Amino acid sequence: MFARQFYYSSVTAILASALLTACATTDREAVSDSGKLTIGVGTPILSSKETQSVATRSADAADDPEIWADPRDPSRVVIFGTDKQAGLYTYDLEGGITGFIPDGRLNNVDLRGGFATPKGERVLVAASDRGRMGAALYLMDPDSLKVEPWGVIPLDLAEPYGLCMGRRAGGLLVIVNGTDGQVRQVKVEVGPDGAFKATEEKRFGVATQTEGCVVDDAKGVLYLGEEGKGIWRFDLAPGATAGTLIAAAPSAQLAPDVEGLTLLREGAATWLIASSQGDSSFAVWRVDGPEPVFRGRFSAVGGNGIDPVTGTDGVGALGGVVGPYGEGLVVVQDDVDSEGEGQSAARARQNFKLIDWKAVKAALGL
């Protein structure tokens, strides 16, 4: 395991900041989306590990995860996770907290490596920022694993909510959507002075609230979740704004709200995974062909000393070797983090569960 290199604040400061934020907020995000949902109805699998719960308690807090593995040494892994009342966490593969940036109301997080800066190659991390009304940017040094704030892209959205990133010839993209269904696609570059330059490429939208989104860099496609209607597919090209609904909700595949979306690449195969919050399940499609092919649903049940995943929100995945996970890792948000394998009577905290992709493949016969 790599040495912990994150030194943003003491545990006391983390708790104090998060708790004060939770007490001060009165918005609807202080109340859980799930309303204490039951254990999922998908094919049952077990989580392998779980993270420490976020410091904000008795409020809807943990939201969206993302995974980075060093392409030079995939045993070096950083898991990012947002506490949408307090800031950005980093975790190791045992679920321990390795760092925290107290940046307030961050909702969704994504990243892309290989980002050239005057100080060398960095990992660009972005998170939707509901407090500062935009997209918060961070740079991670892949050698030291130190994460530093880089600035905020202001956006004219009703409320920045979902976020994903993409890579296209000529640069990196940050795509942010809002609670009103509007989407902004922004190209991010770095100048010789080390500051970022953000250029809006296009704006489009759907009829109602969006959140989860993910970009297939290879196909130049954006998948966008409209929470009460389903999953849309859009072309990333600057002039293209028409979308196609590829999976409806409610349906046998998705029970609203449609929440997190992620892609997992495995050789020639690319898998789209969506959080089906209404029944605490995860729907899986193969999407490397001309049209998506639905392959089943799974749910993380109680076992291995870990409680079941309920009312799930964000989801992140990475294929290939990710530390001890030889075929890939999936990380999901859990709305109720209980002690042991059972389900508590009251929701007091939230965290993220780690799921072996090999177990998902076996369960669904992929």
QUIUR-V857924 format. One record per pair of residues at least 12 apart in sequence whose ideal C-beta (glycine too) atoms are under 10 Angstrom apart, sorted by the first residue. I is the first residue (numbers start at 1). J is the second residue. D is the distance in whole Angstrom. If there is no record, write none. Layout:
# QUIUR-V857924
i=<I	I>
j=<J	J>
d=<D	D>
This chain:
# QUIUR-V857924
i=<1	1	1	1	1	1	1	1	2	2	2	2	2	2	2	2	2	2	2	3	3	3	3	4	4	4	4	4	4	4	5	5	5	5	5	5	5	5	5	5	6	6	6	6	6	6	6	6	6	6	6	6	6	6	7	7	7	8	8	8	8	8	8	8	8	8	8	8	8	8	8	9	9	9	9	9	10	11	11	11	13	13	13	14	14	14	14	14	14	14	14	14	14	14	14	15	15	15	15	15	16	16	17	17	17	17	17	17	17	17	17	17	18	18	18	18	18	18	18	18	18	18	18	18	19	19	19	19	19	19	19	20	20	20	21	21	21	21	21	21	21	21	21	21	21	21	21	22	22	22	22	22	22	22	22	22	22	22	23	23	23	23	24	25	25	25	25	25	25	25	25	25	27	27	27	27	27	27	28	28	29	29	29	29	29	29	29	29	29	29	29	29	30	30	30	30	30	30	30	31	31	32	32	32	32	32	32	32	32	32	32	32	33	33	33	33	33	33	33	33	33	33	33	33	34	34	34	34	34	34	34	34	34	34	34	34	34	34	34	35	35	35	36	36	36	36	36	36	36	36	36	37	37	37	37	37	37	37	37	37	37	37	37	38	38	38	38	38	38	39	39	39	39	39	39	39	39	39	39	39	39	40	40	40	40	40	40	40	40	40	40	40	40	40	40	40	40	40	40	41	41	41	41	41	41	41	41	42	42	42	42	42	42	42	42	42	42	42	42	42	42	42	43	43	43	43	43	43	43	43	43	43	43	43	43	44	44	44	44	44	44	44	44	45	45	45	45	45	45	45	45	45	45	45	45	45	45	45	46	46	46	46	46	46	46	46	46	46	46	46	46	46	47	47	47	47	47	47	47	47	47	47	47	47	47	47	47	47	47	47	47	47	47	48	48	48	48	48	48	48	48	48	48	48	48	48	48	48	49	49	49	49	49	49	49	49	49	49	49	49	49	49	49	49	49	49	49	50	50	50	50	50	50	50	50	50	50	50	50	50	50	50	50	50	50	51	51	51	51	51	51	51	51	51	51	51	51	51	51	51	51	51	51	51	51	52	52	52	52	52	52	52	52	52	52	52	53	53	53	53	53	53	53	53	53	53	54	54	54	54	54	54	54	54	54	54	54	54	54	54	54	54	55	55	55	55	55	55	55	55	55	56	56	56	56	56	56	56	57	57	57	57	57	58	58	58	58	59	59	59	59	59	59	59	59	60	60	60	60	60	60	60	60	61	61	61	61	61	61	61	61	61	61	62	62	62	62	62	62	62	62	62	62	62	62	62	62	62	62	63	63	63	63	63	63	63	63	63	63	63	63	63	63	63	63	63	63	63	63	64	64	64	64	64	64	64	64	64	64	64	64	64	64	64	64	64	64	64	64	64	64	64	64	64	64	64	64	65	65	65	65	65	65	65	65	65	65	65	65	65	65	65	65	65	65	65	65	65	65	65	66	66	66	66	66	66	66	66	66	66	66	66	66	66	66	66	66	66	66	66	66	67	67	67	67	67	67	67	67	67	67	67	67	67	67	67	67	67	67	67	68	68	68	68	68	68	68	68	68	68	68	68	68	69	69	69	69	69	69	69	69	69	69	69	70	70	70	70	70	71	71	71	71	72	72	73	73	74	74	74	74	74	74	74	75	75	75	75	75	76	76	76	76	76	76	77	77	77	77	77	77	77	77	77	77	77	78	78	78	78	78	78	78	78	78	78	78	78	78	79	79	79	79	79	79	79	79	79	79	79	79	80	80	80	80	80	80	80	80	80	80	80	80	80	80	81	81	81	81	81	81	81	81	81	81	81	82	82	82	82	82	82	82	82	82	82	82	82	82	83	83	83	83	83	83	83	83	84	84	84	84	84	84	84	84	84	84	84	84	84	85	85	85	85	85	86	86	86	86	86	86	86	87	87	87	87	87	87	87	87	87	87	88	88	88	88	88	88	88	88	88	88	88	88	88	89	89	89	89	89	90	90	90	90	91	91	91	91	92	93	93	93	93	93	93	94	94	95	95	95	95	95	95	98	98	99	99	99	99	100	101	101	101	101	101	101	101	103	103	103	103	103	103	103	103	104	104	104	104	104	105	105	105	105	105	105	105	105	105	105	106	106	106	106	106	106	106	106	106	106	106	107	107	107	107	107	107	107	107	107	107	107	107	107	107	108	108	108	108	108	108	108	108	108	108	108	108	108	108	108	108	108	108	108	108	108	109	109	109	109	109	109	109	109	109	109	109	110	110	110	110	110	110	110	110	110	110	110	110	110	110	110	110	110	110	111	111	111	111	111	111	111	111	111	111	112	112	112	112	112	112	112	112	112	112	112	112	113	113	113	113	114	114	114	115	115	115	115	115	115	115	115	115	116	116	117	117	117	117	117	117	117	118	118	118	118	118	118	119	119	119	119	120	120	120	121	121	121	122	122	122	122	122	122	122	122	122	122	123	123	123	123	123	123	123	124	124	124	124	124	124	124	124	124	124	124	124	125	125	125	125	125	125	125	125	125	126	126	126	126	126	126	126	126	126	126	126	126	126	126	127	127	127	127	127	128	128	128	128	128	128	128	128	128	128	128	128	128	128	129	129	129	129	129	129	129	130	130	130	130	130	130	131	131	132	132	132	132	132	133	133	133	133	133	133	133	133	133	133	134	134	134	134	134	134	134	134	134	134	134	134	134	135	135	135	135	135	135	135	135	135	135	135	135	135	135	135	135	136	136	136	136	136	136	136	137	137	137	137	137	137	137	137	137	138	138	139	139	139	139	150	150	150	150	150	151	151	151	152	152	153	153	153	153	153	153	153	153	153	153	154	155	155	155	155	155	155	155	155	155	155	156	156	156	156	156	157	157	157	157	157	157	157	157	157	157	157	158	158	158	158	158	158	159	159	159	159	159	159	160	160	160	160	160	160	161	161	161	161	161	161	161	161	161	161	161	161	161	162	162	162	162	162	162	162	162	162	162	162	162	162	162	162	162	162	162	162	163	163	163	163	163	163	164	164	164	164	164	164	164	164	164	164	164	164	165	165	165	165	165	166	166	166	166	166	166	166	166	166	166	166	167	167	167	167	167	168	168	168	168	168	168	168	168	169	170	170	171	171	171	171	171	171	171	172	172	172	172	172	172	173	173	173	173	173	173	173	173	173	174	174	174	174	174	174	175	175	175	175	175	175	175	175	175	176	176	177	177	177	177	177	177	177	177	177	177	177	177	178	178	178	178	179	179	179	179	179	180	180	180	180	180	180	181	181	181	181	181	181	181	181	181	181	181	182	182	182	182	182	183	183	183	183	183	183	183	183	183	183	183	183	183	184	184	184	184	184	184	184	185	185	185	185	185	185	185	185	185	185	185	185	185	186	186	186	186	186	186	187	187	187	187	200	201	201	201	201	202	202	202	202	202	202	202	203	204	204	204	204	204	204	204	205	205	205	205	206	206	206	206	206	206	206	206	206	206	207	207	207	208	208	208	208	209	209	209	209	209	209	209	210	210	210	210	210	210	210	210	211	211	211	211	211	211	211	211	211	211	211	211	211	212	212	212	212	212	212	212	212	212	212	212	212	212	212	212	212	212	213	213	213	213	213	213	213	214	214	214	214	214	214	214	214	214	214	214	215	215	215	215	216	216	216	216	216	216	216	216	217	217	217	218	218	218	218	219	219	219	219	219	219	219	220	220	220	220	220	221	221	221	221	221	221	221	222	222	222	222	222	222	223	223	223	223	223	223	223	223	223	223	223	224	224	224	225	225	225	225	225	225	225	225	225	225	225	226	226	226	226	226	226	226	227	227	227	227	227	227	227	228	228	228	228	228	228	229	229	229	229	229	229	229	229	230	230	230	230	230	230	230	230	230	230	230	230	231	231	231	231	231	231	231	231	231	231	231	231	231	231	231	231	232	232	232	232	232	233	233	233	233	233	233	233	244	246	246	246	246	246	246	247	247	247	247	247	247	249	249	249	249	249	250	250	250	251	251	251	252	252	252	253	253	253	253	253	253	253	253	253	254	254	254	254	254	254	254	254	254	255	255	255	255	255	255	255	255	256	256	256	256	257	257	257	257	257	257	258	258	258	258	258	258	259	259	259	259	259	259	259	259	259	259	259	259	259	260	260	260	260	260	260	260	260	260	260	260	260	260	260	260	261	261	261	261	261	261	261	261	262	262	262	262	262	262	262	262	262	262	262	263	263	263	263	263	263	264	264	264	264	264	264	264	264	264	264	264	264	265	265	265	265	265	265	266	266	266	266	266	266	266	266	266	266	267	267	267	268	269	269	269	269	269	269	270	270	270	270	270	270	271	271	271	271	271	271	271	271	271	271	271	271	271	271	271	272	272	272	272	272	272	272	272	272	272	273	273	273	273	273	273	273	273	273	273	274	274	275	275	275	275	275	275	275	275	276	276	276	277	277	277	277	277	277	278	279	279	279	279	279	280	280	280	280	280	280	280	280	280	280	280	280	281	281	281	281	281	281	281	282	282	282	282	282	282	282	282	282	282	282	282	282	283	283	283	283	284	284	284	284	284	284	284	284	286	295	295	295	295	296	296	296	296	296	297	297	298	298	298	298	298	298	298	299	299	299	300	300	300	300	300	300	300	300	300	301	302	302	302	302	302	303	304	305	305	305	306	306	306	306	306	306	306	306	306	307	307	307	307	307	307	307	307	307	307	307	307	308	308	308	308	308	308	308	309	309	309	309	309	309	309	309	309	309	310	310	310	310	310	310	310	311	311	311	311	311	311	312	312	312	312	312	313	313	313	313	313	313	314	314	314	314	315	315	315	315	315	315	315	316	316	316	316	316	316	317	317	317	317	317	317	317	318	318	318	319	320	322	322	322	323	324	325	325	325	325	325	325	326	326	326	327	327	327	327	327	327	328	328	328	328	328	328	329	329	329	329	329	330	330	330	330	330	330	330	331	331	331	331	332	332	332	332	333	333	333	333	334	334	334	334	334	335	335	335	335	336	336	336	336	337	337	337	337	337	338>
j=<75	76	77	92	93	94	96	323	70	73	75	76	77	78	92	93	98	145	323	76	98	144	145	90	92	96	97	98	99	145	78	90	98	99	141	143	144	145	146	147	78	89	90	92	97	98	99	100	101	140	144	145	146	147	98	99	146	87	88	89	90	98	99	100	101	102	103	146	147	148	149	87	99	100	101	102	100	55	97	100	55	100	102	54	55	56	83	86	87	89	97	99	100	101	102	55	56	57	86	100	55	102	55	56	83	85	86	87	100	102	103	104	54	55	56	57	59	61	83	85	86	87	100	102	55	56	57	58	59	85	86	56	85	86	55	56	59	61	83	84	85	86	87	102	104	105	131	54	55	56	57	58	59	60	61	83	85	86	56	58	59	85	85	56	59	60	84	85	86	104	105	131	60	84	85	105	130	159	60	179	59	60	61	63	84	85	105	107	130	159	161	179	56	58	59	60	61	84	85	59	60	58	59	60	61	310	311	313	335	336	347	350	60	63	211	227	257	259	277	278	311	312	313	335	60	257	259	277	278	280	310	311	312	313	334	335	336	347	350	311	335	347	310	311	335	336	343	344	345	346	347	255	277	278	279	280	309	310	311	312	335	336	343	279	280	308	310	311	343	279	280	281	299	300	301	302	307	308	309	310	343	255	276	277	278	279	280	281	282	297	298	299	300	301	308	309	310	311	312	255	276	278	279	280	281	297	299	276	279	280	281	282	283	284	296	297	298	299	300	301	363	364	281	282	284	296	297	298	299	301	360	362	363	364	365	298	299	300	301	302	303	308	363	282	298	299	300	301	303	309	330	355	356	359	360	362	363	364	300	301	302	303	304	305	306	308	341	353	355	356	359	363	95	300	301	302	303	304	305	306	307	308	309	330	331	332	334	352	353	354	355	356	359	93	95	300	304	306	324	325	329	330	353	354	355	356	358	359	79	91	92	93	94	95	96	304	305	306	324	325	329	331	352	353	354	355	356	91	94	95	300	304	305	306	307	309	331	332	334	337	351	352	353	354	355	65	79	81	89	91	92	93	94	95	96	97	331	333	334	337	350	351	352	353	354	81	89	91	94	95	96	97	337	349	351	352	83	95	97	334	337	348	349	350	351	352	81	82	83	84	85	86	87	89	97	100	333	337	349	350	351	352	83	85	86	87	89	97	100	102	349	83	84	85	86	87	349	350	85	347	348	349	350	346	347	348	349	83	84	85	86	347	348	349	350	83	84	85	311	313	335	347	350	82	83	84	85	86	333	335	349	350	351	81	82	83	84	85	89	313	314	333	334	335	337	349	350	351	352	81	82	83	84	85	106	107	108	109	127	128	161	211	259	260	313	314	333	350	352	80	81	82	84	106	107	108	109	110	127	128	162	163	164	211	212	259	260	262	275	313	314	315	316	331	332	333	352	79	80	81	82	89	91	108	109	260	262	313	314	315	316	317	330	331	332	333	351	352	353	354	78	79	80	81	82	108	109	110	111	125	126	127	164	165	262	314	315	316	317	318	331	79	80	81	91	93	111	262	264	316	317	318	322	323	325	328	329	330	331	354	80	90	111	112	113	123	125	140	142	145	316	318	322	93	113	318	319	320	321	322	323	325	328	329	113	123	142	143	145	113	114	142	320	142	143	142	321	318	320	321	322	323	325	326	93	321	322	323	324	92	93	142	143	145	323	91	92	93	145	318	321	322	323	324	325	329	90	91	92	93	98	99	111	123	125	140	142	145	147	91	92	93	95	98	316	318	322	329	331	352	354	99	106	109	110	111	123	125	127	138	140	147	316	331	352	97	100	106	109	314	316	331	333	350	351	352	103	105	106	107	108	109	127	128	163	313	314	333	352	100	102	103	104	105	106	107	350	104	105	106	107	108	127	128	130	131	161	313	314	350	104	105	106	130	131	100	101	102	103	104	105	106	100	101	102	103	104	105	106	127	131	136	100	101	102	103	104	106	109	125	127	136	138	147	149	101	106	109	351	352	125	140	145	147	331	351	352	354	323	322	323	324	325	329	354	323	354	306	331	351	352	353	354	145	147	140	145	146	147	147	125	127	136	138	147	148	149	127	129	131	132	136	138	149	152	129	130	131	132	136	127	128	129	130	131	132	133	136	159	160	126	127	128	129	130	131	132	135	136	160	163	127	128	129	130	131	159	160	161	162	163	176	211	313	314	126	127	128	129	135	160	161	162	163	164	176	177	211	212	213	259	260	261	313	314	316	125	126	127	128	136	138	163	164	165	314	316	124	125	126	127	128	135	162	163	164	165	166	174	175	213	214	215	262	316	123	124	125	126	127	138	140	165	172	316	124	125	126	165	166	167	172	173	174	188	215	217	125	140	142	167	142	167	172	139	140	142	167	171	172	188	189	190	189	190	139	141	150	190	191	194	196	190	191	192	193	194	195	139	141	190	194	141	142	143	141	142	143	138	139	140	141	142	143	147	148	150	190	138	139	140	141	142	145	147	137	138	139	140	150	165	167	172	174	188	190	196	137	138	139	140	147	148	149	150	165	138	150	152	153	163	164	165	172	173	174	175	176	186	188	152	160	163	174	176	155	157	159	160	161	162	163	164	174	175	176	177	178	211	152	153	154	155	160	163	176	157	159	160	161	178	179	152	160	152	153	154	155	160	152	153	154	155	156	157	158	159	160	178	151	152	153	154	155	156	157	160	174	176	184	186	198	151	152	153	154	155	157	160	163	165	174	175	176	184	186	188	198	149	150	151	152	153	160	163	149	150	151	152	153	174	188	196	198	150	151	151	190	194	196	188	190	194	195	196	195	196	198	196	198	174	176	184	186	188	196	197	198	199	200	198	174	176	177	178	182	184	186	198	200	203	178	182	184	200	203	176	177	178	179	180	181	182	183	184	203	205	178	179	180	181	182	209	177	178	179	180	182	209	176	177	178	179	182	184	176	177	178	179	180	181	182	209	210	211	212	213	227	175	176	177	178	179	183	209	210	211	212	213	214	224	225	227	259	260	261	314	175	176	177	211	212	213	176	177	212	213	214	215	222	223	224	261	262	263	188	213	214	215	217	185	187	213	214	215	216	217	220	221	222	236	215	217	218	220	236	187	201	215	217	220	236	237	238	220	187	189	187	188	189	190	197	199	201	186	187	188	189	190	217	185	186	187	188	201	215	217	222	236	186	187	188	196	198	215	201	202	213	214	215	222	224	234	236	210	213	204	205	206	209	210	211	212	213	222	224	225	226	205	209	210	211	208	209	210	211	227	205	206	207	208	209	210	204	205	206	207	208	209	210	224	226	227	229	203	204	205	206	210	202	203	204	205	206	210	213	222	224	232	234	241	243	198	200	201	202	203	204	205	199	200	201	202	203	204	215	222	234	236	237	238	241	198	199	200	201	202	203	199	200	201	238	238	236	237	238	239	234	236	237	238	239	240	241	241	222	224	234	240	241	242	243	224	226	241	243	224	225	226	227	229	230	232	234	243	245	226	228	229	226	227	228	229	225	226	227	228	229	257	258	224	225	226	227	228	229	232	258	224	225	226	227	257	258	259	260	261	275	277	313	314	224	225	226	227	231	257	258	259	260	261	262	274	275	277	313	314	315	225	231	232	234	260	261	262	231	260	261	262	263	272	273	274	315	316	317	234	236	261	263	233	236	263	265	270	272	287	288	236	263	265	263	265	270	288	233	235	236	263	270	287	288	234	235	236	237	240	233	234	235	236	244	263	287	234	235	236	240	243	261	243	246	247	261	262	263	272	274	285	287	292	243	258	261	247	249	254	256	257	258	259	260	261	274	275	243	245	248	249	256	257	258	249	256	257	258	259	277	278	249	250	256	257	258	278	245	247	248	249	250	254	256	258	245	246	247	248	249	250	251	253	254	256	258	274	243	244	245	246	247	248	249	253	254	258	261	272	274	283	285	292	244	245	246	247	258	245	246	247	272	287	291	292	291	272	285	287	291	292	294	272	274	283	285	292	294	274	276	277	278	283	276	278	279	276	283	294	283	294	297	274	276	281	283	284	285	294	296	297	274	275	276	277	278	279	281	283	297	276	277	278	279	280	281	283	297	276	277	278	279	275	276	277	278	311	313	274	275	276	277	278	283	274	275	276	277	278	282	311	312	313	314	315	332	333	273	274	275	276	277	282	312	313	314	315	316	317	331	332	333	273	274	275	283	314	315	316	317	274	275	282	314	315	316	317	318	330	331	332	287	288	316	317	318	319	284	316	317	318	319	320	327	328	329	330	357	360	288	317	318	319	320	328	286	288	317	319	320	327	328	357	361	366	288	319	320	288	286	287	288	289	319	366	285	286	287	288	289	319	284	285	286	287	288	295	317	319	328	330	357	360	361	364	366	284	285	286	287	288	292	293	294	295	317	285	297	298	315	316	317	330	332	357	360	297	315	309	311	312	313	314	315	332	333	297	299	312	310	311	312	313	333	335	311	297	299	310	311	312	299	300	301	308	309	310	311	312	332	334	335	336	296	297	298	299	300	309	312	296	297	298	299	300	309	312	315	317	330	332	355	360	295	296	297	298	296	297	298	330	360	361	364	366	366	361	364	365	366	360	363	364	365	366	363	364	330	355	359	360	361	363	364	312	332	363	312	330	332	334	353	354	355	359	360	341	338	340	341	342	343	341	341	339	340	341	334	337	338	339	340	341	351	353	354	334	336	337	338	339	340	341	342	343	344	351	353	334	336	338	341	342	343	353	332	333	334	335	336	337	351	352	353	355	334	335	336	337	338	343	347	333	334	335	336	347	350	332	333	334	335	353	332	333	334	335	350	352	331	332	333	352	330	331	332	333	352	353	355	329	330	331	332	333	352	329	330	331	332	355	357	360	330	331	357	357	357	354	356	357	354	356	354	355	356	357	358	359	356	357	358	356	357	358	359	360	361	355	356	357	358	360	361	354	355	356	357	358	353	354	355	356	357	359	360	352	353	354	355	352	353	354	355	350	351	352	353	349	350	351	352	353	347	349	350	351	348	349	350	351	349	350	351	352	353	351>
d=<8	9	9	6	7	8	10	8	8	8	7	5	8	9	8	10	9	7	10	10	10	10	8	9	7	8	9	5	8	8	10	10	8	8	9	9	5	5	6	9	9	10	6	10	9	5	3	8	9	10	9	7	7	7	10	7	8	9	9	10	9	10	5	5	5	8	10	9	8	9	10	9	9	6	8	6	10	8	8	9	10	8	7	9	5	10	9	8	8	9	8	10	5	10	7	5	9	9	10	10	9	9	8	9	10	10	6	7	9	4	10	9	7	4	4	8	9	8	6	7	4	8	9	8	7	7	7	9	9	9	9	10	10	9	9	7	9	9	9	10	5	5	9	8	7	8	9	10	9	4	7	7	4	9	7	9	5	7	9	9	8	10	9	9	7	10	10	6	10	10	8	10	10	10	9	9	8	9	9	9	8	5	9	9	6	7	8	8	8	10	9	10	9	9	5	6	9	10	7	8	6	10	8	5	9	10	6	9	6	8	6	8	6	10	10	9	6	8	6	10	6	10	7	7	9	9	10	6	9	8	6	2	8	8	10	4	8	8	10	7	9	9	7	7	8	7	9	9	9	8	6	10	8	7	7	5	10	5	4	9	7	9	10	8	7	9	7	9	8	10	6	10	7	9	6	7	9	5	8	6	7	10	8	10	10	6	3	4	8	8	8	3	7	7	7	7	7	9	8	9	9	10	5	7	6	8	6	8	8	8	4	6	8	9	8	4	4	4	9	9	9	9	9	10	10	6	7	5	7	10	9	10	5	6	9	7	6	8	4	9	9	9	7	9	5	7	6	7	9	10	10	7	8	5	6	8	5	9	7	7	8	4	5	10	7	9	9	10	8	9	7	10	10	5	9	9	8	6	10	5	9	8	7	9	10	8	9	10	4	6	5	9	9	9	10	10	7	8	9	8	9	10	8	5	6	5	10	8	10	10	10	7	6	5	10	8	10	8	10	10	10	9	9	8	4	9	9	10	10	5	10	9	9	5	8	9	10	10	7	7	6	7	5	7	10	8	7	7	8	5	9	10	9	4	8	7	8	10	9	9	10	5	5	8	8	10	9	7	10	6	6	5	9	9	7	9	10	10	10	9	5	9	4	6	4	9	7	9	4	9	8	7	9	7	9	9	10	9	7	6	7	9	7	9	6	9	9	9	8	10	9	5	8	4	5	9	8	8	10	10	6	5	9	9	8	6	8	9	9	6	9	10	10	9	9	10	7	8	9	9	8	9	7	9	5	6	5	7	10	10	8	5	9	6	7	6	8	10	9	8	8	5	7	8	8	8	4	6	6	8	5	7	5	9	8	6	7	8	10	9	10	9	9	9	5	5	6	8	10	9	7	5	8	9	7	4	5	8	8	9	8	8	10	9	8	9	6	10	10	7	3	8	7	10	10	7	9	6	6	5	8	9	8	10	7	8	9	10	6	7	4	9	9	4	7	7	10	5	9	9	9	7	5	8	9	9	5	6	6	8	10	9	9	9	8	9	10	4	9	9	8	6	8	10	10	10	9	9	10	5	7	4	7	10	10	9	6	9	6	9	7	9	6	9	7	6	8	7	8	9	10	8	9	10	9	6	10	8	7	5	7	9	10	8	9	10	6	9	9	7	8	9	9	8	10	10	10	9	7	4	6	7	9	10	9	8	9	5	8	10	10	8	10	7	8	9	7	5	10	9	10	6	5	10	9	8	5	8	8	9	7	9	9	8	9	7	9	6	8	4	7	7	8	9	8	10	10	9	6	7	8	9	10	5	9	7	10	6	8	9	9	8	8	9	10	9	10	10	7	8	9	8	8	10	8	5	9	9	5	6	7	5	6	9	10	10	7	9	10	8	9	10	10	9	7	10	8	9	6	6	5	9	9	9	7	10	10	9	10	10	8	7	9	10	10	8	10	6	8	7	8	8	6	5	4	4	6	9	6	9	10	9	7	5	9	6	10	6	7	8	6	8	7	8	9	8	10	10	10	9	10	9	8	7	9	9	7	9	9	8	5	7	8	8	7	10	9	10	10	8	8	9	7	8	10	10	9	8	6	10	10	9	9	7	7	9	7	8	7	8	8	6	9	7	9	7	8	4	7	9	10	9	7	4	4	8	10	10	10	9	10	4	7	6	8	8	10	10	6	10	9	7	4	8	6	10	9	7	6	7	7	10	8	10	9	9	7	5	10	10	9	7	5	4	7	9	9	7	7	8	10	8	10	9	7	10	7	7	4	8	9	9	7	9	9	8	8	9	8	6	8	9	10	10	6	5	4	9	8	9	9	8	8	9	8	6	6	4	7	10	9	8	7	10	10	5	9	9	5	8	5	5	9	9	9	9	8	10	9	7	9	9	8	9	7	9	10	9	9	6	9	10	7	10	7	7	10	9	5	10	6	9	7	9	6	8	5	10	8	8	10	7	8	9	8	9	7	9	9	4	6	6	7	10	10	9	9	9	9	7	4	8	6	9	8	7	8	6	8	8	7	10	6	9	7	9	9	7	4	7	6	7	10	10	9	9	7	9	10	8	6	9	6	9	10	5	9	8	10	8	10	9	6	10	10	9	9	9	4	6	6	4	9	9	10	6	8	9	9	6	9	9	9	6	9	9	10	6	6	7	10	9	9	9	5	10	8	10	9	8	10	6	7	8	7	9	8	6	10	9	5	5	4	5	9	8	6	10	8	9	10	9	9	7	4	9	6	10	7	6	9	5	9	5	9	7	9	8	7	8	8	5	8	9	9	7	4	5	7	7	8	7	6	9	6	9	10	9	9	9	10	9	9	9	6	7	6	9	10	10	7	8	9	6	7	8	10	4	10	9	9	9	6	10	8	9	5	8	9	8	10	9	9	8	9	9	7	7	4	8	7	10	6	9	6	9	10	5	6	4	9	7	10	10	5	4	8	10	9	5	8	6	9	10	9	8	6	5	5	9	10	10	7	7	5	10	10	10	8	7	4	8	9	9	9	6	4	6	5	10	8	7	9	9	9	9	9	7	5	8	9	10	7	8	9	8	4	5	5	7	8	9	8	9	10	9	10	9	7	9	8	10	10	9	3	8	6	8	9	7	6	8	4	9	10	10	8	10	9	7	7	6	9	10	10	8	9	5	7	6	9	10	9	10	10	7	5	8	10	10	6	7	6	7	7	7	9	9	7	5	8	6	10	8	10	9	10	6	9	7	6	8	9	8	10	9	10	8	9	9	4	7	9	6	10	7	9	9	8	8	7	9	9	5	8	8	9	8	10	9	8	7	9	10	5	5	6	5	6	5	9	7	9	10	7	8	4	9	8	8	7	5	5	8	7	8	8	7	10	8	9	10	10	6	9	8	5	9	9	10	7	5	5	7	8	10	8	9	7	10	8	10	5	7	5	7	9	10	5	8	6	9	10	9	9	5	9	10	9	9	5	7	8	6	8	10	9	7	9	4	8	8	9	10	9	9	7	9	5	10	7	10	6	10	7	9	7	9	7	6	7	6	6	10	7	5	7	10	8	10	6	6	5	7	10	9	9	9	9	6	9	6	8	8	6	8	9	9	10	8	9	8	4	9	8	8	9	7	5	4	4	8	7	7	10	9	7	8	7	9	9	9	9	6	10	10	9	4	5	5	7	9	9	9	9	9	10	7	10	8	9	9	6	9	7	8	7	9	9	9	9	10	8	7	8	9	9	9	10	8	8	8	10	7	5	7	9	6	7	7	7	10	10	8	4	8	6	10	8	10	10	8	9	5	9	8	6	8	9	8	9	7	10	8	9	9	9	10	8	4	7	8	5	7	8	9	8	10	8	9	10	7	8	6	4	5	7	8	10	7	8	5	7	8	10	7	10	7	6	9	9	8	8	5	8	5	4	4	9	7	9	6	9	6	9	10	10	7	5	4	8	8	9	7	6	7	8	6	9	9	8	7	6	7	9	10	8	5	9	10	9	10	8	10	9	8	8	8	5	10	9	7	7	7	7	8	9	8	10	8	10	9	7	10	9	9	10	9	9	9	8	7	9	5	9	8	6	9	7	7	9	5	9	8	9	9	6	9	5	7	3	4	9	7	9	10	8	7	5	10	8	9	5	6	10	9	6	7	7	7	9	9	8	4	8	5	9	10	9	7	5	7	8	10	8	8	7	4	10	9	9	7	6	4	4	8	10	10	8	7	7	5	8	10	9	7	10	10	8	9	9	8	5	5	4	9	8	9	9	7	10	10	7	9	9	9	9	4	7	5	9	9	6	9	7	6	9	8	9	8	5	8	9	10	10	10	4	7	7	6	8	9	9	10	8	9	6	6	9	6	10	9	8	9	7	5	4	9	9	6	7	6	7	9	8	8	8	9	10	9	9	9	10	8	7	5	8	5	10	7	10	10	10	10	8	10	9	6	9	6	7	9	10	9	9	8	10	9	5	6	7	5	7	8	7	9	8	9	6	6	7	10	8	9	8	8	10	10	10	6	8	10	8	6	5	6	6	10	9	8	10	10	5	7	5	9	9	8	9	6	5	7	8	9	7	7	10	8	7	9	8	9	8	5	9	6	7	7	10	7	10	6	7	8	10	6	8	6	9	8	4	8	8	10	8	9	8	9	6	10	6	6	9	10	10	8	9	7	8	6	10	6	10	10	9	8	8	4	6	7	6	8	9	6	6	9	9	9	10	8	6	10	7	9	7	7	7	4	7	7	6	6	6	8	9	9	8	8	8	8	8	6	9	6	8	5	8	9	10	10	9	5	9	7	5	5	10	9	7	9	9	8	3	7	8	9	5	6	7	7	9	8	4	9	7	8	10	8	7	5	8	7	7	5	7	9	10	9	9	7	5	8	9	9	7	5	7	9	9	7	9	8	9	9	7	9	10	9	8	10	9	8	9	5	7	7	10	9	9	7	8	5	5	9	9	7	10	8	3	7	9	9	6	7	7	6	10	9	8	4	8	6	9	6	5	7	6	7	7	5	8	7	7	8	6	8	9	6	6	7	5	7	10	6	10	8	8	7	9	5	6	4	9	9	10>
